[in-house]
Amino acid sequence: MPEIKAGSLRKHMYISFKGQPHQVVKTDFISPGKGSAFMRVKLRNFETGNTVDFTYKSNESVPQIDVTNQQLQYLYHDSSEVVFMNARTYEQVSIPVSFAEDSLQLLTPDVQVYVIFNDETPIGISLPPKVTLKVTDAIEAVAGNTVGQARKEVTLETGLVVQAPLFVKKGDSLIIDTETKTYISRA
């Protein structure tokens, strides 16, 4: 198993922690004025979905897990699993909802994502940088609400609520940043 220095850990990397596979969910590099630097990480266990916080010394070696990606099309999800399909072979792959719950409000049928595998077992997904979603509900702009960048809440077809400019109306298609879940522009 290849190793990586803890100071190089980044969000979405896959490592072995206490003999079990985990995904790095969050990192925080701390360099105190006195003493050695360290890395605080939040890890999600593939098998249980549980998260744990841990602190590594920045020069400590961490075993990295080999993963492969496969581009698949999102089909649907229910209370326990998210289902994807290989567009060439029509083979379907399911992953537990807990591995993709942060992404469900960004998925619409036909969206292409990368499903991440560890030894033939699906362990997560990687979204494209941007997705296009349709506005299903937008309150009318209030006259005089123009201090700074005037924004209003709009609800998208997946249930995601974002802040958008006042000119956005029901039926518009918006481009959404998948990392921050924020409005970028109209499509």
Stockholm file with secondary structure:
# STOCKHOLM 1.0

chainA/1-187         MPEIKAGSLRKHMYISFKGQPHQVVKTDFISPGKGSAFMRVKLRNFETGNTVDFTYKSNESVPQIDVTNQQLQYLYHDSSEVVFMNARTYEQVSIPVSFAEDSLQLLTPDVQVYVIFNDETPIGISLPPKVTLKVTDAIEAVAGNTVGQARKEVTLETGLVVQAPLFVKKGDSLIIDTETKTYISRA
#=GR chainA/1-187 SS CCEEEGGGCCTTCEEEETTEEEEEEEEEEECCSSSCCEEEEEEEETTTCCEEEEEEETTCEEEBCCCEEEEEEEEEECSSEEEEECTTTCCEEEEEGGGTTTTGGGCCTTCEEEEEEETTEEEEEECCSEEEEEEEEECCCCTTCCSSSCEEEEEETTSCEEEEETTCCTTCEEEEETTTTEEEEEC
#=GC SS_cons         CCEEEGGGCCTTCEEEETTEEEEEEEEEEECCSSSCCEEEEEEEETTTCCEEEEEEETTCEEEBCCCEEEEEEEEEECSSEEEEECTTTCCEEEEEGGGTTTTGGGCCTTCEEEEEEETTEEEEEECCSEEEEEEEEECCCCTTCCSSSCEEEEEETTSCEEEEETTCCTTCEEEEETTTTEEEEEC
//
